[in-house]
């Protein structure tokens, strides 16, 4: 799943959970699914950060100026 898709699915889960119309069991299942989506997004962001560091000469992330 792409980062954008995972983030969108996570946002949908959060809205459903905040609506208050879920049973406890549904809330737990949604929380578990959301936690996995958060982990997946964090892994993807870390991968991107590492790729950016490889591209920069100093190994640090350089400030972007337009």
C-alpha positions in Angstrom: 0.0 0.0 0.0 1.3 3.4 -0.9 1.9 6.0 1.8 -0.9 8.3 0.6 -3.4 5.4 0.6 -2.3 4.2 4.1 -2.7 7.8 5.4 -6.1 8.2 3.8 -7.2 4.9 5.3 -5.9 5.9 8.7 -7.8 9.2 8.6 -11.0 7.3 7.7 -10.5 4.9 10.7 -9.9 7.9 13.0 -13.1 9.6 11.9 -15.1 6.4 12.4 -13.6 5.9 15.8 -14.3 9.5 16.8 -17.9 9.3 15.7 -18.7 7.1 18.7 -20.9 4.7 16.9 -18.6 1.7 17.2 -18.8 -1.2 19.6 -15.8 -1.9 21.9 -14.8 -4.8 19.7 -15.0 -2.7 16.5 -12.9 0.0 18.3 -10.2 -2.5 19.3 -10.1 -3.9 15.7 -9.9 -0.4 14.3 -7.2 0.6 16.7 -5.1 -2.5 15.7 -5.6 -1.7 12.1 -4.7 1.9 12.6 -1.6 1.0 14.6 -0.4 -1.2 11.7 -1.1 1.7 9.3 0.9 4.1 11.5 3.8 1.6 11.6 3.7 1.2 7.8 3.7 5.0 7.3 6.6 5.5 9.7 8.6 2.8 7.9 8.0 4.4 4.5 8.9 7.9 5.9 12.2 6.5 7.3 13.0 4.8 4.0 12.4 8.1 2.2 14.6 10.0 4.8 17.4 7.5 4.2 17.2 7.9 0.4 17.3 11.7 0.8 20.4 11.4 3.0 22.2 9.2 0.4 21.5 11.9 -2.3 22.9 14.8 -0.3 26.7 15.2 -0.2 27.1 15.7 3.6 24.7 12.9 4.5 22.4 15.4 6.2 19.1 16.7 4.9 19.7 20.0 3.3 17.1 22.8 3.5 15.0 23.2 0.4 14.8 26.6 -1.1 12.4 27.4 -4.0 
